[in-house]
Amino acid sequence: MRQGSNFMALFYALFGILFMYLAYNNSIEAGTVFNFWTILLTLFAAIDFYRLYLIFRFRMAAKKMIEKEQNKKNDKK
């Protein structure tokens, strides 16, 4: 079963926040941000936030397209 965009947006937001939290804790423990695990976790968080951005951008484009189609139908009447 395919999940909706709201679920996926929430999923990517939560995991992005989780990865950033883990990266922050790892940097505190290691004493530096130039640690392999800190950089890897930050990269995962960045990928999740980028996918979240893509979902919102797609939803905005779809909303504009639906409004455009409705305006065309209303103009024909």
C-alpha positions in Angstrom: 0.0 0.0 0.0 1.3 3.4 -1.0 1.6 6.0 1.8 0.4 9.6 1.3 2.6 12.6 1.1 1.6 13.8 4.6 2.9 10.6 6.1 6.1 10.7 4.1 6.7 14.3 5.0 6.3 13.5 8.7 8.5 10.5 8.3 11.4 12.5 6.7 11.0 15.3 9.2 11.2 13.0 12.2 14.1 11.0 10.9 15.9 14.2 9.9 15.5 15.6 13.4 16.5 12.2 14.9 19.7 12.1 12.8 20.6 15.7 13.7 20.1 14.9 17.4 22.3 11.8 17.1 25.0 13.7 15.3 24.9 16.4 17.9 25.3 13.9 20.7 28.1 12.2 18.9 30.0 15.4 18.4 29.7 16.2 22.1 31.0 12.8 23.0 33.9 12.9 20.5 34.7 16.5 21.2 34.8 17.4 17.5 32.5 17.6 14.6 35.1 16.2 12.3 34.3 12.7 13.2 33.2 10.0 10.7 29.9 9.2 12.5 29.0 12.8 13.0 29.5 13.6 9.4 27.6 10.5 8.3 24.6 11.2 10.5 24.6 14.8 9.4 24.6 13.7 5.8 21.6 11.4 6.4 19.8 14.3 8.1 20.5 16.5 5.1 19.2 13.9 2.7 16.0 13.6 4.8 15.5 17.3 4.9 16.1 17.6 1.1 13.4 14.9 0.5 11.1 16.8 2.8 11.7 19.9 0.7 11.0 18.0 -2.5 7.7 16.8 -1.1 6.6 20.3 -0.1 7.6 21.7 -3.5 5.7 18.9 -5.3 2.6 19.5 -3.2 2.7 23.3 -3.9 3.1 22.6 -7.7 0.2 20.1 -7.6 -1.9 22.6 -5.8 -1.2 25.3 -8.3 -2.0 22.9 -11.2 -5.3 21.9 -9.6 -6.3 25.6 -9.1 -5.3 26.3 -12.7 -7.5 23.4 -13.9 -10.4 24.6 -11.8 -10.1 28.2 -13.1 -10.2 26.8 -16.7 -13.4 24.9 -15.9 -14.9 28.0 -14.3 -14.0 30.2 -17.3 -15.7 27.8 -19.7 -19.0 28.0 -17.8 
